[in-house]
């Protein structure tokens, strides 16, 4: 399994500029790891911790599910959400996450 910290450190290098048309912020709580990711149409900034009061998209999940989503491009199924393995305030924006980064 990939290290969560390393996944966040590599996010900027794997960002796909031009996919988003407006800025978007994500707050990730992955196990004990907390990160804020700020995306614009041209750039990605990753900050440790919660650096803003309200993110557009919030994701809380386990390191294993996070790796599947970000590294392998597999999105969680309805059972993952129903069983509380993943929590989000915006499932549609979360689904777009795999399009924003090159594996």
C-alpha positions in Angstrom: 0.0 0.0 0.0 1.2 3.5 -0.9 2.0 5.9 2.0 -0.7 8.6 2.3 1.8 11.4 2.9 3.7 10.4 -0.3 0.4 10.4 -2.3 -0.2 14.0 -1.2 3.4 15.0 -1.9 3.1 13.7 -5.5 -0.4 15.3 -6.2 1.0 18.5 -7.6 3.1 16.6 -10.1 0.2 14.6 -11.3 -2.4 17.4 -11.6 -4.0 17.8 -15.0 -4.3 21.5 -15.7 -7.3 22.6 -17.8 -9.8 20.0 -16.5 -11.4 22.4 -14.0 -12.9 25.7 -15.2 -13.2 27.3 -11.8 -11.2 27.0 -8.5 -12.2 24.1 -6.1 -10.9 23.2 -2.7 -10.8 19.7 -1.1 -10.3 18.8 2.5 -9.1 15.2 3.1 -9.2 13.4 6.3 -7.5 10.0 5.6 -6.9 8.0 8.7 -4.6 10.3 10.8 -3.6 12.4 7.8 -5.3 15.8 7.2 -4.7 17.8 4.0 -6.2 20.8 2.2 -5.9 20.7 -1.6 -6.5 23.9 -3.6 -7.1 23.5 -7.3 -7.4 26.2 -10.0 -7.7 25.6 -13.7 -3.9 25.8 -13.9 -2.4 24.7 -10.6 -2.6 22.4 -7.6 -1.5 23.4 -4.1 -1.3 20.8 -1.3 -1.2 22.0 2.3 -0.8 19.9 5.4 -3.7 20.2 7.9 -7.0 22.1 7.6 -6.0 25.5 6.2 -9.5 26.9 5.4 -12.8 27.1 7.3 -14.9 25.5 4.6 -13.8 23.4 1.6 -15.9 22.8 -1.4 -15.5 19.1 -1.1 -14.8 17.1 2.1 -13.6 13.5 2.1 -13.1 11.3 5.1 -12.0 7.7 4.5 -9.4 5.0 5.2 -5.9 5.0 3.7 -6.8 1.8 1.7 -9.8 3.4 0.1 -8.0 6.6 -0.5 -5.2 4.8 -2.4 -7.7 2.9 -4.5 -9.4 6.2 -5.5 -6.3 8.4 -6.1 -3.6 6.0 -7.2 -5.8 3.3 -9.0 -8.7 5.5 -10.1 -11.3 3.3 -8.6 -14.3 5.1 -7.1 -16.1 3.9 -4.0 -19.4 2.1 -4.4 -22.7 2.8 -2.8 -22.0 0.1 -0.1 -18.8 2.0 0.9 -20.8 5.1 1.5 -23.7 3.3 3.1 -21.3 1.5 5.5 -19.5 4.7 6.4 -16.2 3.7 4.9 -16.2 7.0 3.1 -18.0 10.3 3.9 -18.3 13.2 1.6 -20.4 16.3 1.2 -20.3 16.2 -2.6 -20.3 12.8 -4.3 -20.3 14.3 -7.9 -17.2 16.4 -7.3 -15.5 13.5 -5.5 -16.2 11.3 -8.6 -14.4 13.9 -10.8 -11.3 13.6 -8.6 -9.9 10.8 -10.8 -10.2 13.0 -13.9 -8.1 15.7 -12.2 -4.9 13.7 -11.7 -2.8 11.5 -14.0 -2.2 8.1 -12.4 
